[in-house]
């Protein structure tokens, strides 16, 4: 004989099924959130790959922090030199001003000291930082360190959790973002510092070149400026412009090997002296050839900027397109500055006259296309002035 199921038992079963359905929905939502978080973290890792710029890495970290956490705002403080600085933030207008206060710096220092993240959900009543937080209406914060033992130390800070309080889960997500970003920021900061040192060395070398003679003071910088203007006008990329700048600054480095008596001679050079002067491109090449970063376009500018398209230049007497691109480009800029600058044996000529000579020499002494663009560019500037 079968058992009779009472109405009460049926209701209890229905209740349990509803509870199970709600639990399943909660689990599904949690899994969906977790999947979205994992996807965003994966995207961050993908986007950070190959980044060598501090601000780009900071921007990516902040964007993904706002995508993952329901916070009013977030920001990154870095200590690259002696002082802390706000390197970036995401928040409603004006709500990130507190990051420049002593409070944010103290929180960042604390994260570095602890070497791990922390949460304060009742910041306004905190015994140490409550008074500092009240003027800014910062109610709660989650802070994680960036590179606590590295060169680019910092902290990633999120504030005012919209759901009420920051959780340990929030802190884990923030710590994951910091871990992914910290190494990239460290590498990018060191790379940028190396770049700055590299540029400083190049500028020092250019100054040393120009200091050889009062008649060439500022020549390397002016040639570089003219060359960059021409390079922009013909549509070179930023990476190519960097090469133009370096090659322009160093194009005359070989003059270090030319005696001062020749550089400063007020009379016409003898054949022997002129042959010595003509060696400066090859001397410059020999000085720089072992620096692998200079190989290619940069060294081409140093070695070939005195070649002529008609084959009457030096040091090799190359013709037309036999002369590498950078050599032809710098030849125009160098020729213009040489004509318009004073020399011990003659005064500089007016720019209008120099532009006329460039036009007349296009296709013989200088590259025809480069000369045309340069003359048009400089003529336009002369008209504007």
Secondary structure by P-SEA (a helix, b strand, c coil): cbbbbcaaaaaaaaaaaaaaaaaaaaaaaaaaaaaaaaaaaaaaaaaacccccaaaaaaaaaaaaaaccccccccccccccccccccccccccccccccccaaaaaaaaaaaaacbbbbbccccccccccccccccccccbbbbbccccccbbbbbbbcccccccccaaaaaaaaaaaaacaaaaaaaaaaaaaaaaaaaaaaaaaaaaaaccccccaaaaaaaaaaaaaaaaacccaaaaaaaaaaaacccccccccccccccccccccaaaaaaaaaaaaaaaaacccccccccaaaaaaccccccccccccccccccccccaaaaaaaaaaaaaaaaccccccccccaaaaaaaaaaaccccccaaaaaaaaaaaaaaaaac
